[in-house]
Amino acid sequence: MIWKTQINSITKTKYPIVMGAFAGLGTGKFAASFSNSGGLGIVTALNYDLDSFKAVLKEIKTLTNKPVGINLSIAPPGIKTARGNLNEEDYLQYVEIGLNEGIKIFTTSAYRAAFIGKRVHEADCYWFHKCALPRHALSAEKAGADAVTIVGIEGAGAKHPLQQSTFVNIPLTKGLLKIPIIAAGGIGSAHSFLGALGLGAEGVCLGTVLMVTEECPTTKEIKKKWINTNIFEENYHKKIYDFNSKDIKTPSTAINYAKKIIPIKQLIKRIIKNAEFILKSWGFDSEEFSTFPKN
Ligand SMILES: Cc1cc2nc3c(=O)[nH]c(=O)nc-3n(C[C@H](O)[C@H](O)[C@H](O)COP(=O)(O)O)c2cc1C
């Protein structure tokens, strides 16, 4: 089946599936494997200093001929990143390297990133911003973002005190915005993928389920520990729904979809194959799935 949404029309990937950003783990090789599986692999730029970042983007071209994007997680003023205190000029140096190496999709997260969108647009490339609240998504649209990723409270990563669930976020944000939305938070199966599209998303972003793939550069012990997570255990529940959490060491509820360590290709294939099976079981008999309105 051909998959055609506003998101993979922009990303030029086979599927409307985008890799999350991962502090410490979003490496070039990991991103290349994701891109080779039909989604948009994302290199987490701040995992590297400028010279290594350039080298990694060059290396990626030997690992995949598919599109790859980058992420810059923007810290609010005065807050340190993995590379220390950064100002706009510092972030823009990463953008320049990305542009020089042929990157077309620049994703940002956390704090305001319109200065990045402006530079990216001058170069005729795309800016996707990730946020936690519909009103932040609206601000990103007003600032010129080409798409927003909105993360539900059940997702892994830093939380916002007013964050809602993925099921609440997507239709609400869809009603507010004109630009396409990518759903994140708790997604990792065919039903959750199709569910997100049904709620109004044009694509999904995967985080937790990728952490336990073969290619994720963390230890087998951590992957096994994550797979054994009981999402109904009290401490886990308290942690994942803690609105003040900055924790990235707790898997999201999407871990429920990961039963063993498998290659990324197998994971994506399973999601897509099962999604196509579900669509057929609902009576969908086209060879193309498109979210573009029919004339
Ligand atoms: C280990 C780990 C590190 C992460 N680091 C970042 C980060 O540096 N910047 C960011 O924007 N999101 C970060 N995230 C969030 C993911 O990019 C993504 O938004 C989230 O995992 C999606 O929800 P899910 O885990 O339910 O799939 C991280 C997630 C994990 C699991």
The ligand as an ORCA input file, in Angstrom:
! r2SCAN-3c Opt
* xyz 0 1
  C      15.869      8.329     26.300
  C      15.067      9.464     25.763
  C      15.678     10.690     25.536
  C      14.930     11.759     25.015
  N      15.578     12.944     24.762
  C      14.886     13.963     24.180
  C      15.554     15.174     23.815
  O      16.750     15.350     24.032
  N      14.818     16.144     23.208
  C      13.500     15.980     22.934
  O      12.875     16.869     22.366
  N      12.841     14.843     23.264
  C      13.503     13.850     23.874
  N      12.852     12.671     24.186
  C      11.400     12.522     23.817
  C      11.256     11.834     22.460
  O      11.920     12.541     21.442
  C       9.766     11.691     22.046
  O       9.143     12.957     21.999
  C       8.995     10.804     23.020
  O       9.771      9.704     23.423
  C       7.712     10.332     22.337
  O       6.920      9.604     23.221
  P       6.980      7.987     23.368
  O       8.208      7.712     24.158
  O       5.740      7.662     24.079
  O       7.046      7.380     22.000
  C      13.547     11.601     24.727
  C      12.945     10.353     24.947
  C      13.666      9.301     25.463
  C      12.997      7.977     25.674
*
